[in-house]
Amino acid sequence: MDFKRKDILGLQDLSAEEIELILDTAEPMKEILGRELKKVPTLRGHSVVTLFYEPSTRTRTSFELAAKYLGADTASIAVATSSVQKGESLRDTAKTIEMMGIDVIIIRHAAAGAPHLLSRYVKARVINAGDGAHEHPTQALLDMFTIREKKGRLSGLKVAILGDIAHSRVARSNIWGLTKMGAEVRVIGPPTLMPPDIHKMGARVFYRWEDGLKDVDVINVLRIQLERQQKGLFPSIREYTRLYGLDEEKLRCAKPDVLVLHPGPVNRGIEISPEVQDGPHAVINEQVKNGVAVRMALLYLLMGRGEEDVLTA
């Protein structure tokens, strides 16, 4: 199928067929990453800018590398030293960037819906790199790519998302994507970190890890946002780790060949023990590599390149 979308704003709006096309396209992109010369001229002459209003290491770097590996020119806007600090609006910033000839704007913003607003005002393609607690579509896509790569499928798998569900855009995008692809999604966490209507998205809700982790194929551990501790949403870091931190005891509830994912950055020893993080079930480092491949696939599809160009050296 042809990819008809101008923007990638969230997985809630994507069909299962579109998600599958993105994952399929990421496979040859990962092959490019295995070459000695990791560059193809597919997007030569095109330009990509990252506009991040929040800090990022993995997402921002992988998008910039993805664009460069495909031959595009890249620029990065440091919001802390830009005209945003002088009061410039998101709309005006975006229009200024677009007038410089930018083809793709990749935006991360603290406000939910900011990428959607941006896409209405610019002709450039817009990719959501995380908006508030709403969605993080590219993280979910790389998670699904990693799972499919290791398990050979998504349909029929039991996937547990463990941790701070309430504040997690990663959880929401994963729920939208995985359920569309036929997986059973479970969310596990304390009641204070569980959105009241999360079950309406199609996820099964568990407050006890003994029940939620039973016989699952995949566990996606979310970062515990330490800044939320100031709001008293759980008694203490130690108590949270005891009840919801993924360790070897909890891991034994899952299937013997369970995969352990984490979107990063990891609070080592808090939401996941060092033994699990560094153990044979974890594919956290592979997720980082797959993130570049998936973001290459999105740039490629949005720019409407022909299939014959993918592997051209």
SEMARRO-442193 format. One record per residue (C-alpha): x, y, z; residue number from 1. Coordinates in steps of 0.1 Angstrom, whole numbers. Layout:
// residues N
+-------+-------+-------+------+
!    c1 !    c2 !    c3 ! resi !
+-------+-------+-------+------+
!     X !     Y !     Z !  NUM !
...
+-------+-------+-------+------+
//
This chain:
// residues 313
+-------+-------+-------+------+
!    c1 !    c2 !    c3 ! resi !
+-------+-------+-------+------+
!     0 !     0 !     0 !    1 !
!    10 !    36 !    -5 !    2 !
!    16 !    58 !    25 !    3 !
!    -8 !    88 !    21 !    4 !
!    -3 !   107 !    53 !    5 !
!    13 !   141 !    55 !    6 !
!    21 !   138 !    92 !    7 !
!    27 !   113 !   120 !    8 !
!     9 !   127 !   150 !    9 !
!    -1 !    96 !   169 !   10 !
!    -9 !    59 !   166 !   11 !
!   -45 !    65 !   176 !   12 !
!   -52 !    77 !   140 !   13 !
!   -31 !    51 !   122 !   14 !
!   -46 !    19 !   108 !   15 !
!   -31 !   -16 !   114 !   16 !
!   -21 !   -17 !    77 !   17 !
!    -2 !    16 !    80 !   18 !
!    16 !     4 !   111 !   19 !
!    25 !   -28 !    94 !   20 !
!    39 !    -9 !    64 !   21 !
!    61 !    12 !    87 !   22 !
!    74 !   -19 !   105 !   23 !
!    80 !   -36 !    71 !   24 !
!    99 !    -6 !    58 !   25 !
!   121 !    -4 !    89 !   26 !
!   135 !   -39 !    81 !   27 !
!   157 !   -28 !    51 !   28 !
!   165 !     4 !    70 !   29 !
!   180 !   -17 !    98 !   30 !
!   201 !   -35 !    71 !   31 !
!   215 !    -1 !    61 !   32 !
!   227 !     4 !    98 !   33 !
!   247 !   -29 !    95 !   34 !
!   267 !   -16 !    66 !   35 !
!   302 !    -2 !    69 !   36 !
!   290 !    29 !    50 !   37 !
!   257 !    39 !    67 !   38 !
!   245 !    63 !    41 !   39 !
!   222 !    63 !    11 !   40 !
!   212 !    92 !   -11 !   41 !
!   174 !    85 !    -8 !   42 !
!   165 !   119 !     7 !   43 !
!   193 !   139 !    -8 !   44 !
!   182 !   175 !   -13 !   45 !
!   156 !   173 !    15 !   46 !
!   158 !   190 !    49 !   47 !
!   148 !   180 !    84 !   48 !
!   147 !   200 !   116 !   49 !
!   143 !   189 !   152 !   50 !
!   123 !   213 !   174 !   51 !
!   125 !   201 !   210 !   52 !
!   109 !   221 !   238 !   53 !
!   118 !   193 !   262 !   54 !
!   151 !   175 !   269 !   55 !
!   159 !   144 !   249 !   56 !
!   189 !   122 !   241 !   57 !
!   177 !    90 !   224 !   58 !
!   148 !   104 !   204 !   59 !
!   165 !   136 !   191 !   60 !
!   198 !   119 !   183 !   61 !
!   182 !    90 !   165 !   62 !
!   160 !   113 !   144 !   63 !
!   190 !   133 !   134 !   64 !
!   210 !   102 !   126 !   65 !
!   181 !    87 !   107 !   66 !
!   178 !   118 !    85 !   67 !
!   216 !   119 !    79 !   68 !
!   218 !    82 !    70 !   69 !
!   192 !    88 !    43 !   70 !
!   211 !   117 !    29 !   71 !
!   189 !   146 !    42 !   72 !
!   203 !   179 !    55 !   73 !
!   195 !   184 !    92 !   74 !
!   192 !   213 !   117 !   75 !
!   185 !   214 !   154 !   76 !
!   166 !   242 !   171 !   77 !
!   178 !   247 !   207 !   78 !
!   146 !   262 !   222 !   79 !
!   165 !   275 !   253 !   80 !
!   186 !   298 !   231 !   81 !
!   160 !   305 !   204 !   82 !
!   135 !   333 !   199 !   83 !
!   110 !   313 !   219 !   84 !
!   127 !   328 !   250 !   85 !
!   117 !   362 !   236 !   86 !
!    81 !   353 !   235 !   87 !
!    78 !   339 !   199 !   88 !
!    47 !   316 !   196 !   89 !
!    49 !   280 !   184 !   90 !
!    30 !   290 !   152 !   91 !
!    54 !   318 !   144 !   92 !
!    85 !   296 !   151 !   93 !
!    72 !   269 !   128 !   94 !
!    64 !   294 !   100 !   95 !
!    99 !   309 !   103 !   96 !
!   114 !   274 !   101 !   97 !
!    93 !   265 !    71 !   98 !
!   102 !   296 !    52 !   99 !
!   138 !   284 !    54 !  100 !
!   129 !   255 !    31 !  101 !
!   124 !   228 !    57 !  102 !
!   106 !   197 !    45 !  103 !
!   100 !   179 !    79 !  104 !
!    96 !   193 !   114 !  105 !
!   101 !   169 !   143 !  106 !
!    86 !   184 !   174 !  107 !
!    86 !   175 !   211 !  108 !
!    65 !   197 !   234 !  109 !
!    52 !   196 !   269 !  110 !
!    17 !   205 !   258 !  111 !
!    -6 !   177 !   245 !  112 !
!   -17 !   184 !   210 !  113 !
!    11 !   208 !   201 !  114 !
!    22 !   187 !   170 !  115 !
!   -15 !   186 !   158 !  116 !
!   -17 !   224 !   161 !  117 !
!    16 !   228 !   143 !  118 !
!     5 !   206 !   114 !  119 !
!   -24 !   229 !   106 !  120 !
!    -2 !   259 !   100 !  121 !
!    27 !   245 !    80 !  122 !
!    29 !   227 !    47 !  123 !
!    60 !   208 !    60 !  124 !
!    55 !   173 !    73 !  125 !
!    52 !   171 !   110 !  126 !
!    63 !   142 !   132 !  127 !
!    53 !   140 !   169 !  128 !
!    83 !   132 !   190 !  129 !
!    63 !   133 !   222 !  130 !
!    35 !   157 !   233 !  131 !
!    29 !   160 !   270 !  132 !
!    13 !   128 !   284 !  133 !
!    -6 !   123 !   252 !  134 !
!    14 !   102 !   227 !  135 !
!    49 !    92 !   217 !  136 !
!    42 !    73 !   184 !  137 !
!    78 !    67 !   173 !  138 !
!    87 !    51 !   206 !  139 !
!    57 !    27 !   204 !  140 !
!    66 !    19 !   168 !  141 !
!   102 !    10 !   177 !  142 !
!    89 !   -11 !   206 !  143 !
!    65 !   -30 !   183 !  144 !
!    93 !   -34 !   157 !  145 !
!   116 !   -49 !   184 !  146 !
!    88 !   -73 !   197 !  147 !
!    80 !   -84 !   162 !  148 !
!   117 !   -89 !   153 !  149 !
!   122 !  -111 !   184 !  150 !
!    89 !  -129 !   185 !  151 !
!    80 !  -130 !   148 !  152 !
!    46 !  -116 !   154 !  153 !
!    25 !   -91 !   174 !  154 !
!   -10 !  -107 !   171 !  155 !
!   -18 !  -130 !   200 !  156 !
!    10 !  -118 !   223 !  157 !
!     4 !  -107 !   259 !  158 !
!    22 !   -75 !   266 !  159 !
!    24 !   -59 !   300 !  160 !
!    32 !   -23 !   305 !  161 !
!    44 !   -17 !   340 !  162 !
!    48 !    15 !   360 !  163 !
!    36 !    51 !   358 !  164 !
!     8 !    47 !   333 !  165 !
!    -9 !    80 !   342 !  166 !
!    19 !   103 !   330 !  167 !
!    32 !    81 !   302 !  168 !
!    28 !    90 !   265 !  169 !
!    47 !    58 !   257 !  170 !
!    20 !    37 !   274 !  171 !
!    -8 !    54 !   255 !  172 !
!     9 !    50 !   221 !  173 !
!    18 !    14 !   228 !  174 !
!   -18 !     6 !   238 !  175 !
!   -32 !    21 !   206 !  176 !
!    -6 !     4 !   184 !  177 !
!    -5 !   -30 !   200 !  178 !
!   -42 !   -35 !   203 !  179 !
!   -47 !   -26 !   166 !  180 !
!   -21 !   -53 !   158 !  181 !
!   -39 !   -79 !   177 !  182 !
!   -20 !   -81 !   210 !  183 !
!   -35 !   -82 !   245 !  184 !
!   -22 !   -53 !   265 !  185 !
!   -21 !   -52 !   303 !  186 !
!   -13 !   -22 !   323 !  187 !
!     1 !   -26 !   358 !  188 !
!     7 !     0 !   385 !  189 !
!    -5 !    16 !   417 !  190 !
!   -40 !    32 !   416 !  191 !
!   -25 !    67 !   420 !  192 !
!    -6 !    62 !   388 !  193 !
!   -34 !    46 !   368 !  194 !
!   -57 !    68 !   346 !  195 !
!   -93 !    62 !   355 !  196 !
!  -105 !    55 !   319 !  197 !
!   -75 !    36 !   306 !  198 !
!   -96 !     4 !   301 !  199 !
!  -116 !    23 !   275 !  200 !
!   -85 !    22 !   252 !  201 !
!   -86 !   -16 !   252 !  202 !
!   -61 !   -24 !   280 !  203 !
!   -67 !   -47 !   309 !  204 !
!   -59 !   -31 !   342 !  205 !
!   -40 !   -47 !   371 !  206 !
!   -29 !   -33 !   404 !  207 !
!   -10 !   -65 !   416 !  208 !
!    21 !   -75 !   396 !  209 !
!    14 !  -112 !   405 !  210 !
!   -18 !  -111 !   384 !  211 !
!    -7 !   -87 !   356 !  212 !
!    26 !  -104 !   348 !  213 !
!    13 !  -140 !   348 !  214 !
!    22 !  -157 !   315 !  215 !
!    30 !  -125 !   296 !  216 !
!    53 !  -126 !   265 !  217 !
!    66 !   -90 !   269 !  218 !
!    71 !   -66 !   297 !  219 !
!    76 !   -29 !   289 !  220 !
!    89 !   -12 !   320 !  221 !
!    82 !    26 !   322 !  222 !
!   105 !    51 !   337 !  223 !
!    93 !    62 !   371 !  224 !
!    92 !    99 !   369 !  225 !
!   110 !   110 !   401 !  226 !
!    96 !   145 !   398 !  227 !
!    62 !   130 !   405 !  228 !
!    74 !   119 !   439 !  229 !
!    70 !   155 !   451 !  230 !
!    32 !   151 !   446 !  231 !
!    30 !   122 !   470 !  232 !
!    16 !    98 !   444 !  233 !
!    34 !    69 !   461 !  234 !
!    48 !    65 !   496 !  235 !
!    85 !    63 !   488 !  236 !
!   110 !    52 !   461 !  237 !
!   119 !    22 !   481 !  238 !
!    82 !    12 !   485 !  239 !
!    76 !    16 !   448 !  240 !
!   106 !    -5 !   439 !  241 !
!    94 !   -32 !   463 !  242 !
!    59 !   -34 !   449 !  243 !
!    64 !   -25 !   412 !  244 !
!   101 !   -26 !   404 !  245 !
!   108 !   -55 !   379 !  246 !
!   132 !   -79 !   395 !  247 !
!   140 !  -116 !   390 !  248 !
!   113 !  -127 !   414 !  249 !
!    86 !  -108 !   394 !  250 !
!   101 !  -119 !   361 !  251 !
!    95 !  -156 !   370 !  252 !
!    57 !  -149 !   367 !  253 !
!    61 !  -143 !   330 !  254 !
!    68 !  -168 !   302 !  255 !
!   103 !  -183 !   302 !  256 !
!   112 !  -165 !   270 !  257 !
!    98 !  -131 !   280 !  258 !
!   112 !   -99 !   265 !  259 !
!   119 !   -69 !   287 !  260 !
!   117 !   -35 !   272 !  261 !
!   123 !     0 !   286 !  262 !
!   120 !    33 !   267 !  263 !
!   149 !    49 !   286 !  264 !
!   164 !    66 !   303 !  265 !
!   165 !    39 !   330 !  266 !
!   165 !    47 !   367 !  267 !
!   188 !    17 !   375 !  268 !
!   177 !    -2 !   405 !  269 !
!   144 !    16 !   409 !  270 !
!   119 !     6 !   382 !  271 !
!   141 !   -23 !   371 !  272 !
!   168 !   -42 !   389 !  273 !
!   204 !   -43 !   374 !  274 !
!   201 !   -81 !   371 !  275 !
!   171 !   -79 !   348 !  276 !
!   183 !   -48 !   329 !  277 !
!   216 !   -65 !   321 !  278 !
!   201 !  -100 !   318 !  279 !
!   193 !  -122 !   288 !  280 !
!   156 !  -112 !   286 !  281 !
!   163 !   -74 !   282 !  282 !
!   164 !   -59 !   247 !  283 !
!   168 !   -23 !   258 !  284 !
!   200 !   -17 !   238 !  285 !
!   184 !   -32 !   207 !  286 !
!   155 !    -8 !   211 !  287 !
!   179 !    21 !   206 !  288 !
!   192 !     7 !   174 !  289 !
!   157 !    -1 !   162 !  290 !
!   147 !    34 !   169 !  291 !
!   170 !    47 !   142 !  292 !
!   157 !    22 !   117 !  293 !
!   120 !    30 !   125 !  294 !
!   126 !    67 !   122 !  295 !
!   144 !    62 !    89 !  296 !
!   113 !    43 !    77 !  297 !
!    90 !    72 !    87 !  298 !
!   111 !    99 !    70 !  299 !
!   113 !    77 !    39 !  300 !
!    76 !    70 !    38 !  301 !
!    66 !   106 !    45 !  302 !
!    88 !   119 !    17 !  303 !
!    71 !    95 !    -7 !  304 !
!   103 !    78 !   -21 !  305 !
!   100 !    49 !   -44 !  306 !
!   107 !    14 !   -31 !  307 !
!   136 !    10 !   -55 !  308 !
!   155 !    37 !   -37 !  309 !
!   156 !    21 !    -2 !  310 !
!   189 !     1 !    -5 !  311 !
!   206 !    23 !   -31 !  312 !
!   242 !    29 !   -19 !  313 !
+-------+-------+-------+------+
//
